[in-house]
């Protein structure tokens, strides 16, 4: 990730902190199914016992909070490059005490602790270019214990420009129906201009090339896609 791009990304998300959580359900159509599928896939792999998990691009701690609440034995390490996002995550997750650790880092380059039972991410990895995605998938595979799982609730690019254009129209229509304020929607679209999404087929192929025993799609609606890969 080049410095100008990472600086722009960090600034965009730090500036979004005050309204970020309040807009999640408006900006993510079928919010409950999207995040709920990620949690269900995690449970199928790790069960209800204790496990060690890293949340890449933890943001304000939304997904980490869901994991910590649902799985009493979970220990989560959240990583993000946006300091103000992490400040919000610290406030949100303070109640979980020693079960959570947060650190400022660019996970595209920072080492992952190993061995891990699970790696998760939500709406973050699509900011990496294709080569960085491939390298990250390899590093995630290598950091997981045998049987460990990678669950990525993210976005995927349309297979053709026509499909991508349809994704955009459908997303905008869904968000408009939510009643979002015009300035909030405009800010979200400015952040979306920083996206570097890849097709779901390419991402499945990269996960398989990284050595995962299998990779699949657990849920998909237009560009919103929940990926699932097992070592």
Residue frames relative to the residue before (quaternion, step in Angstrom):
aa qw qx qy qz dx dy dz
X 1.0000 0.0000 0.0000 0.0000 0.00 0.00 0.00
X 0.3754 -0.7434 0.5044 0.2279 3.60 -0.59 1.10
X 0.6215 -0.5775 0.3748 0.3739 3.57 -1.14 0.60
X 0.6501 0.5037 -0.3593 0.4411 3.68 0.80 -0.76
X 0.6713 0.4850 -0.3056 0.4699 3.57 0.97 -0.82
X 0.6687 0.4895 -0.3161 0.4618 3.61 0.88 -0.88
X 0.6251 0.5267 -0.3437 0.4623 3.60 1.05 -0.69
X 0.6562 0.5047 -0.3105 0.4672 3.58 0.96 -0.85
X 0.6529 0.5145 -0.3097 0.4615 3.56 1.00 -0.85
X 0.6518 0.5175 -0.3093 0.4600 3.57 0.90 -0.96
X 0.6729 0.5007 -0.2964 0.4567 3.57 0.88 -0.94
X 0.6487 0.5337 -0.3242 0.4351 3.59 0.91 -0.90
X 0.7373 0.4143 -0.2461 0.4735 3.57 0.87 -0.89
X 0.5940 0.5340 -0.3763 0.4695 3.60 1.06 -0.54
X 0.6736 0.4970 -0.2952 0.4606 3.58 0.98 -0.84
X 0.6652 0.5268 -0.2977 0.4374 3.59 1.18 -0.55
X 0.4281 0.7619 -0.4321 0.2227 3.60 1.23 -0.37
X 0.6733 0.5315 -0.3489 0.3774 3.67 0.67 -0.93
X 0.7975 0.2757 -0.1444 0.5168 3.61 0.97 -0.76
X 0.3970 0.7848 -0.4336 0.1960 3.58 1.29 -0.23
X 0.7348 0.4315 -0.2600 0.4541 3.59 0.62 -1.09
X 0.6563 0.5419 -0.3187 0.4173 3.56 0.98 -0.81
X 0.7199 0.4400 -0.2436 0.4784 3.57 1.19 -0.51
X 0.4115 0.7503 -0.4617 0.2336 3.60 1.20 -0.20
X 0.7109 0.4599 -0.2851 0.4492 3.60 0.77 -0.94
X 0.6467 0.5062 -0.3301 0.4653 3.59 1.13 -0.49
X 0.7365 0.4296 -0.2287 0.4698 3.57 1.02 -0.78
X 0.7250 0.3328 -0.2184 0.5621 3.59 1.26 -0.32
X 0.2512 -0.7764 0.5591 0.1469 3.60 -0.12 1.23
X 0.8210 0.1237 -0.1413 0.5391 3.57 -1.03 0.86
X 0.0090 0.8585 -0.5080 0.0692 3.52 1.04 0.98
X 0.7003 0.4884 -0.2870 0.4343 3.60 0.76 -1.02
X 0.6642 0.4855 -0.3099 0.4766 3.60 0.98 -0.78
X 0.6255 0.5569 -0.3290 0.4362 3.57 1.02 -0.83
X 0.7515 0.3617 -0.2108 0.5099 3.58 0.67 -1.08
X 0.6259 0.5620 -0.3438 0.4174 3.59 1.01 -0.75
X 0.6360 0.5176 -0.3285 0.4687 3.57 1.01 -0.75
X 0.6265 0.5337 -0.3397 0.4553 3.59 0.98 -0.79
X 0.6741 0.4847 -0.2939 0.4736 3.59 0.94 -0.87
X 0.6435 0.5210 -0.3281 0.4547 3.60 0.97 -0.80
X 0.6602 0.4985 -0.3103 0.4684 3.59 0.95 -0.84
X 0.6204 0.5257 -0.3389 0.4733 3.56 1.06 -0.70
X 0.6639 0.5078 -0.3082 0.4544 3.58 0.90 -0.88
X 0.6290 0.5436 -0.3410 0.4389 3.59 0.98 -0.77
X 0.7155 0.4535 -0.2477 0.4702 3.57 1.10 -0.66
X 0.8119 0.2843 -0.1306 0.4929 3.58 0.80 -0.97
X 0.3925 -0.7341 0.4759 0.2838 3.59 1.23 -0.27
X 0.6888 -0.4973 0.3556 0.3897 3.55 -1.29 -0.33
X 0.5444 0.6434 -0.3960 0.3644 3.62 1.23 -0.05
X 0.7156 -0.4234 0.3233 0.4517 3.55 -1.28 -0.26
X 0.1093 0.7806 -0.6129 0.0562 3.54 -1.12 0.64
X 0.3875 -0.7081 0.5549 0.2014 3.52 -1.32 0.51
X 0.0206 -0.8292 0.5516 -0.0882 3.54 -0.67 1.19
X 0.1762 -0.7400 0.6353 0.1335 3.56 -1.19 0.62
X 0.1974 -0.7583 0.6145 0.0913 3.55 -0.99 0.97
X 0.2034 -0.8067 0.5494 0.0777 3.56 -0.41 1.29
X 0.7939 0.1108 -0.1323 0.5830 3.57 -0.65 1.11
X 0.0453 0.8709 -0.4876 0.0410 3.56 0.97 0.95
X 0.2420 -0.8100 0.5077 0.1657 3.60 1.15 -0.47
X 0.7969 -0.2386 0.2041 0.5161 3.57 -0.84 -0.98
X 0.6193 -0.6034 0.3251 0.3830 3.58 1.26 0.25
X 0.3060 0.7951 -0.4862 0.1944 3.60 1.22 0.26
X 0.7252 0.4124 -0.2548 0.4889 3.60 0.69 -1.05
X 0.6259 0.5370 -0.3456 0.4476 3.60 0.95 -0.78
X 0.6385 0.5207 -0.3315 0.4597 3.58 0.96 -0.79
X 0.6369 0.5219 -0.3290 0.4623 3.59 0.95 -0.83
X 0.6664 0.5001 -0.3034 0.4624 3.58 0.95 -0.87
X 0.6823 0.4933 -0.2913 0.4540 3.58 0.83 -0.96
X 0.6645 0.4961 -0.3033 0.4694 3.59 1.05 -0.71
X 0.7191 0.4567 -0.2542 0.4579 3.58 0.93 -0.86
X 0.7874 0.2481 -0.1090 0.5536 3.58 1.06 -0.79
X 0.2770 -0.8193 0.4762 0.1589 3.61 0.01 1.25
X 0.7024 0.4586 -0.2752 0.4696 3.60 1.16 -0.47
X 0.4934 0.6898 -0.4190 0.3243 3.58 1.25 -0.04
X 0.1153 -0.7266 0.6709 0.0928 3.50 -1.26 0.67
X 0.1088 -0.8296 0.5476 -0.0092 3.56 -0.66 1.17
X 0.1177 -0.7455 0.6512 0.0800 3.53 -1.06 0.86
X 0.1423 -0.8145 0.5606 0.0460 3.56 -0.58 1.17
X 0.1122 -0.7929 0.5986 0.0182 3.54 -0.97 0.95
X 0.1538 0.7726 -0.6054 0.1141 3.57 -0.94 0.88
X 0.4299 -0.7135 0.4979 0.2413 3.56 -1.17 0.61
X 0.6503 0.5136 -0.3079 0.4675 3.61 1.27 -0.22
X 0.3638 -0.7841 0.4514 0.2214 3.63 -0.23 1.19
X 0.6708 0.4940 -0.3212 0.4504 3.60 0.92 -0.78
X 0.5820 0.5465 -0.3689 0.4759 3.57 1.14 -0.56
X 0.6792 0.4872 -0.2928 0.4644 3.57 0.92 -0.90
X 0.5832 0.5526 -0.3806 0.4579 3.60 1.08 -0.57
X 0.6565 0.4952 -0.3074 0.4788 3.58 0.98 -0.84
X 0.6408 0.5213 -0.3247 0.4607 3.58 1.02 -0.77
X 0.6293 0.5354 -0.3410 0.4484 3.60 0.96 -0.80
X 0.6629 0.4926 -0.3076 0.4725 3.57 0.93 -0.85
X 0.6757 0.5129 -0.2915 0.4421 3.56 0.93 -0.89
X 0.7940 0.3556 -0.1460 0.4709 3.56 0.91 -0.98
X 0.3630 0.7684 -0.4726 0.2335 3.60 1.26 0.01
X 0.6109 0.5849 -0.3508 0.4020 3.59 1.05 -0.73
X 0.6750 0.5056 -0.2952 0.4491 3.61 1.16 -0.49
X 0.3601 -0.8009 0.4410 0.1857 3.57 1.29 0.15
X 0.8597 -0.1151 0.1078 0.4858 3.54 -0.97 -0.98
X 0.5311 0.6351 -0.4154 0.3769 3.61 1.21 -0.13
X 0.7704 0.2821 -0.1638 0.5478 3.60 1.20 -0.30
X 0.0554 -0.7544 0.6535 0.0262 3.54 -1.16 0.79
X 0.1210 -0.7949 0.5932 0.0388 3.55 -1.02 0.85
X 0.0198 0.8077 -0.5882 0.0350 3.57 -0.99 0.81
X 0.4177 -0.6763 0.5528 0.2501 3.53 -1.19 0.71
X 0.3206 0.7248 -0.5571 0.2480 3.58 -0.66 1.10
X 0.4194 -0.6304 0.5810 0.2984 3.52 -1.33 0.35
X 0.2869 -0.8122 0.4792 0.1684 3.57 -0.12 1.26
X 0.5195 0.6279 -0.4274 0.3913 3.59 1.20 -0.21
X 0.7859 0.2625 -0.1422 0.5414 3.57 1.19 -0.50
X 0.6029 0.5905 -0.3641 0.3941 3.60 1.08 -0.62
X 0.5207 -0.6384 0.4545 0.3387 3.63 -1.02 0.69
X 0.3512 -0.7077 0.5728 0.2185 3.54 -1.20 0.62
X 0.4603 -0.6603 0.5030 0.3148 3.60 -0.95 0.76
X 0.0409 -0.8034 0.5940 -0.0017 3.57 -1.04 0.69
X 0.5926 -0.1788 -0.7798 -0.0936 1.49 -2.21 1.15
X 0.2701 -0.7553 0.5817 0.1347 3.54 -1.19 0.68
X 0.4313 -0.6713 0.5364 0.2749 3.54 -1.20 0.57
X 0.8077 -0.0035 0.0444 0.5879 3.57 1.09 -0.71
X 0.1037 -0.7157 0.6830 0.1024 3.49 -1.35 0.53
X 0.0426 -0.7969 0.6026 -0.0066 3.56 -0.88 0.96
X 0.0300 0.7702 -0.6370 -0.0087 3.52 -1.31 0.32
X 0.0872 -0.7882 0.6071 0.0512 3.56 -1.18 0.56
X 0.8703 -0.0969 0.0364 0.4815 3.52 -0.82 1.13
X 0.5511 0.6065 -0.3937 0.4163 3.55 0.90 0.95
X 0.7017 0.5102 -0.2976 0.3985 3.59 0.71 -1.06
X 0.5706 0.5981 -0.3918 0.4039 3.61 1.14 -0.42
X 0.5780 0.5740 -0.3885 0.4307 3.61 1.23 -0.07
X 0.5969 0.5518 -0.3674 0.4521 3.60 1.23 -0.20
X 0.4801 -0.6229 0.5099 0.3486 3.58 -1.14 0.53
X 0.7311 -0.4713 0.2633 0.4172 3.56 -1.25 0.38
X 0.6687 0.4949 -0.3180 0.4548 3.59 0.87 -0.88
X 0.6466 0.5095 -0.3201 0.4689 3.60 1.00 -0.77
X 0.6009 0.5376 -0.3568 0.4718 3.60 1.07 -0.63
X 0.6660 0.5075 -0.3114 0.4494 3.57 0.84 -0.95
X 0.6663 0.4904 -0.3096 0.4687 3.58 0.92 -0.87
X 0.6464 0.5184 -0.3251 0.4558 3.59 0.97 -0.81
X 0.6414 0.5240 -0.3366 0.4480 3.60 0.90 -0.84
X 0.6372 0.5125 -0.3322 0.4701 3.59 1.02 -0.74
X 0.6751 0.4933 -0.3003 0.4591 3.58 0.90 -0.89
X 0.6192 0.5247 -0.3444 0.4719 3.58 1.05 -0.70
X 0.6325 0.5307 -0.3298 0.4577 3.58 0.90 -0.90
X 0.7122 0.4752 -0.2683 0.4416 3.57 0.81 -1.01
X 0.6694 0.5011 -0.2999 0.4592 3.60 1.14 -0.58
X 0.6282 0.5485 -0.3389 0.4355 3.61 1.18 -0.43
X 0.4678 -0.6218 0.5410 0.3191 3.53 -1.16 0.59
X 0.6324 -0.4864 0.4026 0.4487 3.64 -1.20 0.27
X 0.7706 0.2775 -0.2390 0.5216 3.57 -0.77 1.06
X 0.5019 0.6595 -0.4208 0.3690 3.59 1.28 -0.20
X 0.3091 -0.7793 0.5319 0.1192 3.54 -1.23 0.55
X 0.1870 -0.7282 0.6494 0.1142 3.52 -1.25 0.66
X 0.0171 -0.7859 0.6172 -0.0344 3.56 -0.71 1.14
X 0.0107 -0.8167 0.5732 -0.0648 3.55 -0.58 1.20
X 0.1171 -0.7758 0.6194 0.0287 3.57 -0.43 1.27
X 0.2064 0.8221 -0.4784 0.2296 3.54 0.00 1.29
X 0.5466 -0.5687 0.4822 0.3811 3.54 -1.22 -0.59
X 0.1187 -0.7647 0.6240 0.1084 3.54 -1.23 0.46
X 0.5044 -0.6579 0.4877 0.2736 3.51 -1.18 0.75
X 0.5493 -0.6023 0.4605 0.3514 3.55 -1.09 0.64
X 0.5765 -0.6288 0.3998 0.3353 3.59 -1.04 0.78
X 0.7627 0.1205 -0.0840 0.6299 3.59 1.21 -0.51
X 0.6617 -0.4937 0.3628 0.4322 3.57 -1.25 0.23
X 0.6172 0.5441 -0.3496 0.4482 3.59 1.04 -0.72
X 0.6571 0.4940 -0.3097 0.4777 3.57 0.96 -0.85
X 0.6500 0.5132 -0.3185 0.4612 3.60 0.94 -0.85
X 0.6394 0.5138 -0.3271 0.4693 3.57 0.99 -0.79
X 0.6421 0.5124 -0.3209 0.4713 3.58 1.04 -0.75
X 0.6008 0.5497 -0.3498 0.4631 3.59 1.04 -0.76
X 0.6770 0.5007 -0.2970 0.4503 3.56 0.87 -0.98
X 0.6539 0.5098 -0.3186 0.4594 3.60 0.92 -0.87
X 0.6801 0.4913 -0.2974 0.4557 3.58 0.89 -0.89
X 0.6369 0.5162 -0.3313 0.4671 3.57 1.01 -0.80
X 0.6681 0.4954 -0.3117 0.4594 3.58 0.86 -0.91
X 0.6453 0.5110 -0.3284 0.4632 3.60 0.97 -0.76
X 0.6425 0.5178 -0.3213 0.4646 3.60 0.96 -0.85
X 0.6883 0.4827 -0.2868 0.4594 3.57 0.87 -0.97
X 0.6205 0.5364 -0.3443 0.4569 3.59 0.98 -0.76
X 0.6620 0.5140 -0.3086 0.4498 3.57 0.96 -0.86
X 0.6013 0.5824 -0.3573 0.4143 3.59 1.17 -0.46
X 0.4739 -0.6891 0.4292 0.3411 3.57 1.22 -0.34
X 0.2832 0.7875 -0.5050 0.2111 3.59 1.20 0.38
X 0.5169 -0.6254 0.4876 0.3224 3.57 -1.14 0.66
X 0.6143 -0.5940 0.3782 0.3559 3.56 -1.06 0.77
X 0.6867 0.4827 -0.3109 0.4459 3.61 0.87 -0.85
X 0.6247 0.5230 -0.3396 0.4699 3.60 1.10 -0.66
X 0.6511 0.5047 -0.3143 0.4717 3.57 1.00 -0.81
X 0.6425 0.5212 -0.3261 0.4574 3.59 0.96 -0.81
X 0.6468 0.5103 -0.3215 0.4668 3.60 0.99 -0.79
X 0.6405 0.5220 -0.3234 0.4612 3.58 1.00 -0.80
X 0.6680 0.4880 -0.3087 0.4693 3.58 0.96 -0.76
X 0.6048 0.5306 -0.3638 0.4694 3.59 1.10 -0.55
X 0.6440 0.4932 -0.3270 0.4849 3.60 1.01 -0.74
X 0.6427 0.5409 -0.3245 0.4348 3.58 1.01 -0.79
X 0.5688 0.5970 -0.3849 0.4146 3.58 1.17 -0.46
X 0.6422 0.5169 -0.3142 0.4708 3.59 1.26 -0.32
X 0.4568 0.7104 -0.4359 0.3109 3.61 1.27 -0.12
X 0.0894 -0.7652 0.6356 0.0508 3.54 -1.23 0.65
X 0.0611 0.8603 -0.5027 0.0585 3.54 0.88 0.98
X 0.2091 -0.7314 0.6345 0.1369 3.53 -1.36 0.44
X 0.6104 -0.5538 0.4017 0.3993 3.58 -1.16 0.45
X 0.5842 -0.5767 0.4210 0.3860 3.57 -1.15 0.50
X 0.6173 0.5529 -0.3557 0.4321 3.61 1.04 -0.69
X 0.6464 0.5036 -0.3231 0.4734 3.59 0.96 -0.81
X 0.6828 0.4961 -0.3042 0.4418 3.59 0.87 -0.89
X 0.6134 0.5197 -0.3472 0.4829 3.59 1.06 -0.66
X 0.6553 0.5094 -0.3133 0.4615 3.59 0.95 -0.86
X 0.6601 0.4968 -0.3171 0.4658 3.62 0.97 -0.77
X 0.6246 0.5234 -0.3397 0.4695 3.59 1.04 -0.70
X 0.6588 0.4930 -0.3082 0.4775 3.58 0.94 -0.83
X 0.6531 0.5123 -0.3160 0.4594 3.58 0.98 -0.81
X 0.6257 0.5429 -0.3305 0.4522 3.59 1.16 -0.56
X 0.6141 -0.5943 0.3291 0.4017 3.58 1.26 -0.21
X 0.3941 0.7107 -0.5002 0.2990 3.60 1.20 0.12
X 0.5628 -0.6253 0.4309 0.3265 3.54 -1.03 0.87
X 0.7584 -0.1680 0.0686 0.6260 3.56 1.14 -0.66
X 0.1245 -0.7579 0.6364 0.0705 3.53 -1.29 0.50
X 0.0178 0.8125 -0.5766 0.0841 3.55 -0.95 0.90
X 0.4390 -0.6272 0.5662 0.3055 3.52 -1.42 0.02
X 0.2577 -0.7936 0.5334 0.1387 3.58 -0.64 1.09
X 0.7798 -0.0627 0.0764 0.6182 3.57 1.17 -0.60
X 0.0662 0.7940 -0.6020 0.0528 3.55 -1.08 0.70
X 0.0942 0.7409 -0.6637 0.0402 3.51 -1.12 0.80
X 0.8004 -0.1310 0.0135 0.5849 3.52 -0.36 1.34
X 0.8281 -0.1925 0.1011 0.5167 3.66 -0.73 -0.86
X 0.5986 0.5682 -0.3765 0.4207 3.61 1.14 -0.40
X 0.0217 0.8270 -0.5435 0.1419 3.53 -0.52 1.31
X 0.1762 -0.7623 0.6132 0.1087 3.57 -0.97 0.88
X 0.1672 -0.7955 0.5802 0.0503 3.56 -0.50 1.28
X 0.0923 -0.7868 0.6102 -0.0036 3.53 -1.18 0.73
X 0.0915 0.8001 -0.5856 0.0925 3.59 -0.68 1.08
X 0.1806 -0.7991 0.5705 0.0578 3.55 -0.93 0.97
X 0.3465 -0.7276 0.5468 0.2270 3.56 -0.86 0.91
